[in-house]
Amino acid sequence: MNKTNPKVDIYLRAGCGRCSLTNTPECKVHSWTKELEALREIVLDCGLTEELKWSQPVYTFEGNNIILITAFKEYCCISFFKGALLKDTDGILTKQGENVQSARIVKFTEAGQVFEKEAILKAYINEAIEIEKAGLQVEFKDVSEYEIPLELQNKFAENEAFRNAFYSLTSGRQKGYILHFSQPKQSQTREARIEKFIPNIFMGKGLHD
């Protein structure tokens, strides 16, 4: 198993820290501790590097994001950043929305489901690593009808994973964010709005979700 990251230990113990429920029994992370720990062990067995990004455990290969594990109210999941490129021979991958282009997830509601799929998950993770080694990219559909603010374009250029996450959203959610980010007259305010919603975008959420 690869080395664990102390920041992820804190995440599992206290939660993501993005709301007032952190460090309380009501925190979503605490609802899925066993499942998240099982997923963590599986991913680390595949040799990825464990990091904490956007308050979530993210697993990278040579600095590139491959996997994210996270907790929601009704389930926890493992998310493949370039899941659309996976063969999905076992049919376990789903989209978080009809128009999601890149990311694919596997949902879990009990630890037993994780252990049952361990061999399959490892095969998918290894395939995702090979996809990254080969430099393959998801071809995204352009939201050509909307003018993307310069600050958002700059963020895409700085952070490919964020660009992937944004274009994995439904077209309606993309439009909502673009309009919201474009409203302020000052560039600094537009940048602040983008930064505020980065975690939500990585979780596949829309502006009002």
Secondary structure, 3 states (H helix, E strand, C coil): CCCCCHHHHHHHHHCCCCCCCCCCCCCHHHHCHHHHHHHHHHHHHCCCEEEEECCEEEEEECCEEEEEEEECCCCEEEEECCHHHCCCCCCCCECCCCCCCCCEEEEECCHHHHHHCHHHHHHHHHHHHHHHHCCCCCCCCCCCCCCCCHHHHHHHHHCHHHHHHHHCCCHHHHHHHHHHHHCCCCHHHHHHHHHHHHHHHHCCCCCCC
